Amino acid sequence: MNKDNKAKINRTGLSRRKFLGLAAAGSALSMANPSALLARSAPAPINPVLTDYVGRLCYNENPLGPSPMAIQAMSDDLDMSHRYPDWFAESLKGDLADIHDVSDNNVIAGCGATEILRLCAFAFAESNGNVVAPNPSYSQFPADAGFLGSDVYYSSLNDDHRIDLNDMADRVDNDTTAVCITNPNNPTATVLAADDIEAFVDDLPQGVVTIIDEAYHDFVDDPNYESAIDLVRRGKNVVVIRTFSKAYGLAGARIGYGIGRQSRINDMRAWQIFSTVSRPSLNASRAALDDIDHINDTVTLNNQAKQYCFGYFDLWGLSYIPSQTNFFMVATEMDNSDLAAALSSRDFYVRYGWGMDHHIRVSTGTMEEMEGFIDAMYDILNQVHAGGYTIPLVTALDGNYPNPFNSTTRISYSIAKSGQVKIQIFNIRGQLVKTVVDSYLLAGKHAFEWSGINQQGAPVASGSYFYRMTAGDFAQTRRMILVK
Ligand SMILES: Cc1ncc(COP(=O)(O)O)c(C=O)c1O
């Protein structure tokens, strides 16, 4: 935060001591000297940055953009766009095999980690079996496995927001076909130690494959962490997933890959359609692999951004989860949907949910974005504390909790303007299951509970369901998973 901003904050009239009273319960109050903090956090300008999408701190993207070498490689090949790319990303797979010191047969590349996770579900989930995954965590694999008819057993996180491997192991039974770990975890940004993962893998029944999603690998600096690709090299029943969407800054190009035991990669290939990685994306990713400086700049900026924000959180007494990724979670005494709405009214977009009522998840951005974010947080919390702040009402389908759920889930939504609102639940084939809301509602926050009962009053089967809200021109759809 520069001097001008600081002066602005001082004028708001709330003393720092009072402001500390906003701290989330349990956090330690820091007596850090603000000028030391300012000196420490002064950002070195890194690269010219994108001016578009400013404040989009909700998708864990790279604020520096793609590597210039990747952009060049895409441009150089544009006039070949009439030709199909390699059918199964062979050229990229060769490079990846070299970098990771595995054979080409251990590599599969696709349209983002998203495609690779889905291929894992096709290959490893069975309708008469189950998979085990933590919650909250990245939910795509268990959701896809559920789609395909597998049972899904969810384990919990520890008190320090790490995936609880003992709890995961306890949920594995004779019908378990796969377990999925996100390391570092999304949304909590915590990591598991390499030794703990290896011991966990070694204790699993032989046929159970471990999927380890390392989307945020490049940001980790915990010395106990190590990529699980070494487990693949040592022949273990593991598939590791990586993406070019995060540190490599190629989220829009859609490239991800898996490194796994050869037999497992073959199982996945059987389900893959051809040419899911486009020519420009293949070229971009191969060039990006060579641009070590871009990765270093990205990691440096990410660390600066986190250090800057954490410095203020310490000063203000807000509790946050130490982060090993390019996003972090911070807690305030505000309801997190209110805080997210207040931030979005100032053009900062963050995520919340996962059954964590007071945490928001914030992606790191440029230093300018982080300064704006910190200013916005300060202003909002300051005004709330002074009692003079009205939470801006937005129209939004806030989400449901718990999700996944066993019997009942609570769906929350808010309406900025009074009017007719409709919320309907659909199954994965798009068939209407139930109209749950169809009435004129007053502006404000609303919620209802759904217990998996359809329009005819009968219980519905386990699986994924979509719920869609329409209010005037507004329409939004979300997904929930019923696990019986
Ligand atoms: C843990 C994790 N895995 C996978 C993905 C999806 O990555 P991709 O953009 O490569 O499909 C994300 C995206 O946010 C993620 O957080």
The ligand as an SDF file (V2000), in Angstrom:
LIG
                    3D

 16 16  0  0  0  0  0  0  0  0999 V2000
   -6.4620  -28.5860   -8.2020 C   0  0  0  0  0  0  0  0  0  0  0  0
   -6.8760  -28.2890   -9.5980 C   0  0  0  0  0  0  0  0  0  0  0  0
   -6.8670  -29.2510  -10.5140 N   0  0  0  0  0  0  0  0  0  0  0  0
   -7.2370  -29.0180  -11.7780 C   0  0  0  0  0  0  0  0  0  0  0  0
   -7.6660  -27.7870  -12.1820 C   0  0  0  0  0  0  0  0  0  0  0  0
   -8.1100  -27.5820  -13.6040 C   0  0  0  0  0  0  0  0  0  0  0  0
   -7.0030  -27.2210  -14.3710 O   0  0  0  0  0  0  0  0  0  0  0  0
   -7.0630  -26.9880  -15.9260 P   0  0  0  0  0  0  0  0  0  0  0  0
   -7.2020  -25.5420  -16.1550 O   0  0  0  0  0  0  0  0  0  0  0  0
   -5.7230  -27.5020  -16.3970 O   0  0  0  0  0  0  0  0  0  0  0  0
   -8.1700  -27.7820  -16.4990 O   0  0  0  0  0  0  0  0  0  0  0  0
   -7.7100  -26.7350  -11.2690 C   0  0  0  0  0  0  0  0  0  0  0  0
   -8.1710  -25.4090  -11.6810 C   0  0  0  0  0  0  0  0  0  0  0  0
   -8.3520  -24.4960  -10.9350 O   0  0  0  0  0  0  0  0  0  0  0  0
   -7.3170  -26.9960   -9.9400 C   0  0  0  0  0  0  0  0  0  0  0  0
   -7.3620  -26.0450   -8.9960 O   0  0  0  0  0  0  0  0  0  0  0  0
  1  2  1  0
  2  3  1  0
  2 15  2  0
  3  4  2  0
  4  5  1  0
  5  6  1  0
  5 12  2  0
  6  7  1  0
  7  8  1  0
  8  9  2  0
  8 10  1  0
  8 11  1  0
 12 13  1  0
 12 15  1  0
 13 14  2  0
 15 16  1  0
M  END
$$$$
